């Protein structure tokens, strides 16, 4: 896994609460970004389906997984797969019916 030097200072025991607060803020931002990514992904899927194309582009998904793996190592592969699965979501009923696919 690639190493990242975050250069964090030594932590005193009473600073743990402050550090956890920072982690909580990062987690909130991550969940906000995942929701935003999901919305964009659904818009792309809808556009592709309306044009008669496939819902997903596997070559693009493979590139995303490779990028996460390069940046985060094996955990990046798991994270990329989780994000891709989550962002695919389920087809809205109207789009699925138009394509003849059960949602």
N, C-alpha and C positions, 0 to 999 in steps of 0.2 A: 504494500500500500504506500502511495506517495506520502512523504512526511511533510507536515505543515508546521512551520515555526510560528506559533502564536505569541511567543515571548511574554507569557503571563508571569507576573511577579509571584514570589512565594506568598502563600496565603496563610494568614493568621486564623486560628480557629473561629474568632468572632467575625471574620469576613465571609464565612460560608453563606450566611443569609444573604449578603449582598451579591455574591456570585450566583446563588440560586435564583435570585431575582432577575439577574441578567439572562440566565438560561431560560427562565419563564418567558421573558420578553422575546428571546430568539424563537422559542417554540411557538409563541403567538404569531410571529411574523411568518414562520414556516407554514403554519396552518392557513394563514391568509393567502400566501402565495400558492399553496396547493389548490385552494378553492378557485383562485384566479386562473391557474393553469387548467383546471377542470373545465371552467367556463369556455376558455379559448379552444380547448380540445373538442368540446361538444359542438362549438360553432364550426370548426373545421370539418368534423364528421358530417354535420348536417349539410354543409356546402358540397362535400364530395358526394353524398348520397343524392342530393337534388340534381346533380349533374350526371347521375347514373354510374358513378364510380364506386369503388369499394369503400367501406367504412374506415378501414385502417390502411396504412402504408407500411408494410413490414420492414422494408429496407430502411425507412426513416427510424422506426422503432429500434432496429438493430444498431443504428448509429448512435442513438440516445443511450442505449445500454453500454455501448463501447466507451462513450464519453464519461459516463458515470463510473465505469470500471477503471478508466485511466486516472480519474480524479480521486476516487475513494477506495479503490481496490475491490476485493470480493464483496464487501458490504455495499458498495456502489451498485453492483449487479442486482442485489436483492432490492435495494431502494428504487432503482430504475424500474424494475419489474412491478413493484408495488404501485409506483406512480402511474405507470402506463395502464395497468389494470384498473386502478381507481378512476383515471381520467377517461377511459373508454366508457365507463358507466353502462347504462342501459339505453337502448334506443327509445326516444319518445314514441308513444303509441302511433301517432299520425305518420311519422317517418317510416316506422316499421311496416305499417299496413301498406303504405305506398310502394314499398320495396317487396312486399309479399313475405316479410319476415315476422315471425311472432316475437313480440318484445319480451 
